[in-house]
Amino acid sequence: MIVPADQLSQEALRGVIEEWLTRQAQEALVDHSEWPTQVENVKQQLLSGRLLLTWDDEQQSLNIQRAEDLS
């Protein structure tokens, strides 16, 4: 199920983004000095629809996915 990003509080949205970026960092080298910029970039992509928040009933968790992967 897709969850509109604007339905989350700013604090909750930031938490989801940071958790997702942390998982991404484990898969690739991430420049942590640019962390605030990366968080803002992901937020803007969520608000523009390029990335989507999805709810996983089985895991009982939110995830971030590329919109093109869900079409």
Secondary structure, DSSP 8 states (H G I E B T S, - for coil): -EE-GGGS-HHHHHHHHHHHHHHHHHHS---GGGHHHHHHHHHHHHHHTSEEEEEETTTTEEEEEEHHHH-
